[in-house]
Amino acid sequence: MILLLISCKNETKSLDNDQHKVDGITMGAKEQAVIKEFLNQYLNTINDTLLNERITENYTRYMNGIPIATNKTELNAKMHLYAIGFPNYTIDKTFTEVCGNRAFIQWVFTGTNTGEFAEVIATGKKVHITGFSQLQFNKKGELFQEDIFFNQLDFLQQLGYSLTPPNLE
């Protein structure tokens, strides 16, 4: 986290008291406040109107470096997948920093798998996963890229799955 804060301060060039420029995009205090409000709504609700208004057509979500959604429709489907599988889920932010056109969030996902998840019947198991996300916004304040990092093996093990060693014979 310390490296993030140092990096954010080094990349941000003060223009005046309320404006910052990162990656050639100038974001004022008002735009950054809009981004923070969006983040509060985006993480814990599935809101089709919000997605349509604040996410670009060429949006891409990467999960642990793998693209899992490349447009609004795919994002909506992925979000509904978690909402069905974990109807009581919450995502709590433990750290948030908006730096120019980027937002950095450390988060905790908790929920109980009481619904079908990825075409697999519910396990009834509770999960508690920590992760980190970087979100990038365009000049209009629309989200165009999201990078999510978390321990997928830990997530699956909390659901009751295990690894089987390979057969070496």
Secondary structure, 3 states (H helix, E strand, C coil): CHHHHHHHHHHCEEEECCEEEECCEEEEHHHHHHHHHHHHHHHHCCCHHHHHHHEEEEEEEEECCEEEECCHHHHHHHHHHHHHHCCCCEEEEEEEEEECCEEEEEEEEEEECCCCECCECCCCCEEEEEEEEEEEECCCCCEEEEEEEECHHHHHHHCCCCCCCCCCC
